[in-house]
Amino acid sequence: MQANSASSVVTGKATPRGTFPHVRRAGDFLFVSGTSSRRADNTFEGVEVDAMGT
């Protein structure tokens, strides 16, 4: 890993799924990960799930 790299998770947004930061900077590059169309409480608009989560 480069010495000038940093990562962060954006406060108030959905928690990344897995061990991904929302943003990681490596030199002049920004990588976006750990994001989706989830709300801050990890729910999706219009989605219904059963007890098994499916």
C-alpha positions as CSV (number, residue, x, y, z in Angstrom):
1,M,0.0,0.0,0.0
2,Q,1.2,3.4,-0.8
3,A,2.2,5.8,2.0
4,N,-0.2,8.5,0.6
5,S,-3.4,6.3,0.7
6,A,-6.4,6.9,2.9
7,S,-9.9,5.5,3.2
8,S,-13.1,6.7,4.9
9,V,-16.7,5.8,5.5
10,V,-19.2,8.6,5.1
11,T,-21.1,9.4,8.3
12,G,-24.9,9.1,8.0
13,K,-24.8,6.7,5.0
14,A,-25.5,3.0,4.9
15,T,-22.8,0.9,6.5
16,P,-20.7,-0.8,3.8
17,R,-21.4,-4.4,3.3
18,G,-18.2,-6.3,4.2
19,T,-15.0,-4.5,5.1
20,F,-15.1,-1.9,2.3
21,P,-14.7,1.8,2.9
22,H,-17.0,4.2,1.0
23,V,-13.9,5.9,-0.5
24,R,-10.3,5.0,-0.8
25,R,-7.7,7.4,-2.1
26,A,-4.5,6.0,-3.6
27,G,-2.2,8.7,-5.0
28,D,-4.3,10.7,-7.5
29,F,-7.0,8.0,-7.8
30,L,-10.3,7.8,-5.8
31,F,-12.0,4.4,-5.6
32,V,-15.6,4.2,-4.5
33,S,-16.8,0.9,-3.0
34,G,-19.2,-0.4,-0.3
35,T,-22.1,1.6,-1.6
36,S,-25.5,0.6,-2.9
37,S,-29.0,2.0,-3.1
38,R,-29.7,1.3,0.6
39,R,-31.0,3.8,3.0
40,A,-28.9,4.8,6.1
41,D,-30.8,2.1,8.1
42,N,-29.7,-0.6,5.5
43,T,-33.2,-1.0,4.1
44,F,-34.3,-0.7,0.4
45,E,-37.3,1.2,-0.9
46,G,-40.1,-1.2,-1.8
47,V,-38.4,-4.4,-0.8
48,E,-40.1,-7.1,1.4
49,V,-38.1,-9.9,3.0
50,D,-39.1,-13.0,4.9
51,A,-37.7,-14.3,8.2
52,M,-34.7,-15.8,6.2
53,G,-33.9,-12.4,4.7
54,T,-34.9,-13.4,1.1
